[in-house]
Amino acid sequence: MKKLITLLAILISLSCKKKSENESQPGYDLIKISDISPKFINRDNEEIEILKNTTLVEGNSTESLLQNAFNFYLNYWQFRKDYYVKRESQYNIDSASAVIDNLKNDITIVFYSDKFAILNKPSQGMDELSDISKTDDIWILDGNFWKPYLDYKAKFQKSKTLDINNDGFIDIILQGGCCDTESLSMFLSDKDGNIKYAQEIVLIGNTKVEIKEKCQSKIEVTFYQNEDYKENAEFNCKLNKFVLK
């Protein structure tokens, strides 16, 4: 009997091992890093039109920032409401109306500098308005007018400000995700206080992200079907960007 149990255990072990070997690697990258250049920047046309129809006040103060943010996001949510009015979707109309009613108090400053700021505000989920949450947006001072920074499209993230590359200037990491996929958007600042959209990183799998100062940031992603298969990336100070290990 013991020999039979031992034999069965060996057969099961071999079967599992064979299955594991067949499914040991994904058919896609667990970590995909894209360096951003002007040709890769794809602005959201809807946001561009909303900004064109938004009245902006001049000034570099926090008061001007909050006023312009309110005007812009009010137009955004009114656009959402009008969309659902046409579709006769009462639940979403009510949700958009509730956001509009509370919008003045729901916009807060997370970070503020002379050239850029981060605002926390209500954000729509993937499709309908059943999953409205608070996320962060980047704003920049452009010609003495505070405007939303529209060069990136990942609008469902939370922010972290730190000196990621050890150059003495505050940088921004936006991190968030949905549906087993997480993304990081990295913005590097310079000595003049300006920020540049530098990298977009997409992670698919079980993620472990350590965003730290002084070039100590690391990323590890484990394949769902095989926890022994991992991909890693780290911030390289010489190259001033995240690279795969």
C-alpha atoms as one frame of an Amber mdcrd trajectory, in Angstrom:
protein
   0.000   0.000   0.000   2.822   2.382   0.896   4.509   1.634  -2.429   1.266
   2.409  -4.283   0.834   5.724  -2.420   4.459   6.609  -3.140   3.993   5.797
  -6.828   0.828   7.897  -7.009   2.606  10.803  -5.327   5.434  10.597  -7.864
   2.979  10.505 -10.784   1.051  13.506  -9.426   4.307  15.362  -8.887   5.448
  14.670 -12.451   2.039  15.723 -13.810   2.087  19.005 -11.889   5.669  19.659
 -12.931   4.821  19.096 -16.586   1.820  21.422 -16.343   3.932  24.019 -14.560
   6.592  23.850 -17.270   3.952  24.351 -19.987   2.528  27.377 -18.169   5.780
  28.632 -16.674   6.069  31.757 -18.820   3.464  34.225 -20.081   3.061  35.176
 -23.704   3.448  38.843 -22.800   5.755  41.156 -20.860   4.987  41.429 -17.160
   6.736  44.807 -17.191   6.517  47.070 -20.232   8.501  50.317 -20.069   7.920
  53.093 -22.600  10.187  56.135 -22.802   8.070  59.167 -23.645   8.999  61.411
 -26.544   6.849  64.019 -28.346   5.683  61.453 -30.921   4.348  59.217 -28.135
   2.298  61.926 -26.444  -1.378  61.373 -27.236  -3.677  63.955 -25.718  -7.292
  63.261 -24.903  -9.352  65.193 -27.470 -12.291  65.437 -25.102 -10.176  67.154
 -22.437  -8.699  69.506 -25.030 -12.178  70.631 -26.066 -13.268  71.024 -22.453
 -10.202  73.179 -21.721 -10.922  75.343 -24.784 -14.376  76.050 -23.358 -13.135
  76.746 -19.821 -12.695  80.271 -18.487  -9.297  80.579 -16.812  -8.241  83.333
 -14.441  -4.713  84.677 -14.543  -2.327  84.326 -11.608   0.102  81.949  -9.945
  -1.600  81.747  -6.543  -3.332  78.758  -4.984  -6.587  80.697  -5.256  -6.163
  80.978  -9.034  -5.248  77.292  -9.205  -8.364  76.186  -7.331 -10.627  78.524
  -9.311  -9.348  77.247 -12.653  -9.570  73.666 -11.443 -13.172  74.176 -10.390
 -14.056  75.754 -13.745 -12.398  72.943 -15.702 -13.775  70.035 -13.676 -17.230
  71.626 -13.603 -17.241  71.636 -17.401 -15.961  68.060 -17.415 -18.750  66.779
 -15.178 -21.393  68.821 -16.956 -20.203  67.138 -20.166 -20.608  63.735 -18.462
 -24.075  64.666 -17.239 -25.212  65.861 -20.666 -23.951  62.601 -22.171 -26.137
  60.535 -19.860 -29.100  62.876 -20.287 -29.029  62.000 -23.991 -28.944  58.316
 -23.074 -31.745  58.793 -20.535 -29.666  57.054 -17.872 -31.134  58.452 -14.649
 -28.696  56.743 -12.262 -25.700  58.259 -14.001 -27.414  61.644 -14.282 -27.947
  61.626 -10.508 -24.330  60.569  -9.902 -22.956  63.352 -12.106 -25.293  65.876
 -10.463 -24.080  64.827  -7.003 -20.462  65.350  -8.056 -21.284  68.792  -9.462
 -23.123  69.810  -6.278 -20.151  68.914  -4.070 -17.347  69.769  -6.481 -16.211
  72.985  -4.803 -15.307  71.096  -1.634 -14.015  67.976  -3.367 -11.011  69.591
  -5.073  -7.952  69.783  -2.837  -4.272  70.611  -3.335  -1.971  67.647  -2.717
   1.266  69.380  -3.760   2.108  72.917  -4.837   5.222  74.552  -6.316   5.987
  77.605  -8.435   5.588  75.699 -11.725   3.391  72.648 -11.102   0.852  71.293
  -8.662  -1.102  68.112  -7.907  -4.836  68.226  -7.291  -7.094  65.542  -5.849
 -10.554  65.485  -7.415 -13.519  63.177  -8.236 -12.816  60.844 -11.135 -15.011
  58.625 -13.288 -14.306  54.893 -13.467 -14.011  52.809 -16.600 -17.515  53.270
 -18.051 -20.540  54.147 -15.966 -20.572  56.433 -12.918 -21.005  53.679 -10.332
 -17.357  53.771  -9.288 -16.502  57.443  -8.850 -13.328  57.812  -6.782 -10.821
  60.481  -5.785  -7.642  60.526  -7.891  -4.799  62.961  -8.572  -4.133  65.217
 -11.578  -1.093  67.286 -12.475  -1.519  71.006 -13.193   1.124  73.342 -14.614
   1.619  77.106 -14.674   1.591  78.092 -18.351   1.961  81.779 -19.232   0.760
  82.802 -15.746  -2.340  80.597 -16.082  -2.834  77.380 -14.147  -3.900  74.653
 -16.598  -4.383  70.879 -16.420  -1.369  68.983 -17.764  -2.867  67.067 -20.698
   0.179  65.258 -22.096  -0.682  61.972 -20.376  -3.845  59.864 -20.389  -3.571
  57.750 -17.214  -6.085  59.706 -15.156  -7.016  57.131 -12.520  -3.990  57.278
 -10.267  -2.682  58.499  -6.931   0.489  60.543  -6.710   3.762  60.360  -4.870
   6.240  63.250  -4.812   9.904  62.570  -4.154  13.399  63.075  -5.540  13.563
  59.743  -7.349  16.806  60.423  -9.251  18.782  62.158  -6.504  19.262  65.453
  -8.374  17.784  67.625  -5.621  14.442  68.324  -7.362  10.980  66.966  -6.620
   9.623  64.455  -9.144   6.172  62.866  -9.489   5.082  59.249  -9.744   1.426
  58.549 -10.546   0.403  54.996  -9.725  -2.863  53.139 -10.185  -4.632  50.478
 -12.149  -7.582  48.282 -12.926  -8.409  44.739 -13.885  -5.101  43.022 -13.010
  -3.095  45.790 -14.703  -1.221  48.561 -12.918   0.595  51.517 -14.404   3.193
  54.037 -13.299   3.591  57.442 -14.926   6.886  59.179 -14.138   7.447  62.927
 -14.390  10.916  64.359 -13.786  11.532  67.959 -12.787  14.523  70.154 -13.601
  16.444  72.992 -11.973  13.956  75.526 -13.376  11.025  73.797 -11.677   9.500
  72.426 -14.883   8.342  68.820 -15.196   8.658  66.428 -18.115   6.605  63.313
 -18.805   9.437  60.765 -18.924   8.185  57.160 -18.740   5.043  55.040 -18.724
   5.340  51.602 -17.105   2.636  48.926 -17.389   2.614  46.003 -14.955   0.581
  42.802 -15.441   0.660  40.304 -12.581   1.171  40.341  -8.832   3.100  43.558
  -8.293   5.536  44.755  -5.673   6.440  48.405  -6.212   8.933  50.250  -4.017
   9.175  53.929  -4.929  12.029  55.470  -2.962  14.374  58.427  -3.150  18.061
  58.384  -4.130  17.760  55.894  -6.992  16.503  53.062  -4.757  13.175  52.424
  -6.518  12.430  48.826  -7.522   9.614  46.921  -9.230   8.894  43.200  -9.132
   6.020  41.484 -10.975   5.149  37.810 -10.511   3.311  35.788 -13.157  -0.163
  34.747 -11.960   0.123  31.138 -13.126   3.653  30.535 -11.866   4.949  32.370
  -8.819   8.507  31.323  -9.642   8.472  33.411 -12.817   9.194  37.072 -12.134
  10.341  40.164 -13.971  12.181  43.026 -12.286  13.022  46.652 -12.997  14.921
  49.313 -11.088  15.625  53.007 -11.367  19.031  53.597 -12.960  20.487  56.964
 -11.973  23.084  56.989 -14.759  20.360  56.564 -17.404  17.867  58.606 -15.343
  15.039  56.102 -15.899  13.610  52.712 -14.979  15.253  49.764 -16.746  14.581
  46.032 -16.798  17.025  43.925 -14.834
